[in-house]
Amino acid sequence: MDYRASQEWDFLYNALVGDGIGFNDDSQGKIYTYHNFVAKYFGAKIDFALGIDVATQAKTKVVTNGEPGSALYFSSIAEARFKVSKQFNVMGRGEFFQDSNGIFGAVSTDNDGLPVGLKAFGVTGGMEFKPMENAFIRGEVRFLNLDKEQKVFASKSDRVNTRTEVIFTTGVSF
């Protein structure tokens, strides 16, 4: 559902309910709900968006007291774009993920060998150049920080829980 409240404000809501039938060694179905809400503001010089995702699932990958249980997923994002000129933008984004029971993400093991889902936050900053109205060239730097026990990123000599990425993208719309 999309509601355009005014020229400046846009509100979006999405929801899913399903029965994800398992594959391989996971033969039981998993009932899940997913809700996504986004509020966007389009200003003359600044655009921003706030988003929240909430999901639940029965029979998760992470087992508590010997039994698969219900799980909660939560994520949020806040982003802003400053329009320096018609062709140049500067942007920033912050994001948070709490998928402790592995509803959407992979499940890894903690320092004690127990299964845990993703817990992370990230920040991104970037610049965008628009050589034409329907095309862009963008460069971003992103820092991700996972829970201290989730060392899933490879470094030169060990596994770590943080990562910095440099991303270059380009696009054309028709």
C-alpha positions, 0 to 999 in steps of 0.5 A: 500500500502506498499513500502519497500524503502530499508532494513532499510525503510518501508512506508505504506499507507491505505485509506478507503472511506465509507458510514456508515449507522446509527443504532438506532436513527441515520438513516442517512448515514455518508460518511467518509474518512480515511487515514493512513500513517506510516514510519518505520526505522529498524536500527542495534540498534534502530527501530522507527516509525512515524504514522499519521491518518486523517479522515473526516466524514459528519453528525457527532455525535456532533451538531454545531448550531443545525445541524450535521456537517462535522468533522475532526479526527487526530491522530499521534504516534511516537515510538522507540525501543532500542535493548539493546541485542538480547533478551532485548529491551527498548521502548517508545511511544508518541501518540496524538488523536484529535477526537473532533466530535466523528468520531471514539470514544465515545462522552461524555459531557463537564462541560456545558453538551455539547457533545464533542469527544475525545482529548487526548495524552499519553506516554508509556515506556516499556521493552521487554524480548525475551526468544526465537526468536519467543516469548516475555514478555513485561511490559509497563507503560502508562499515558493518559491525556484527555482534562480537561473537559473530566473526563471519568476515575473513581478514588476512589472518583470522575471522572478524566481526567488522567489515568496511566496503567501498562500492561503486555503482552506475545506473540508467533509468528508462 
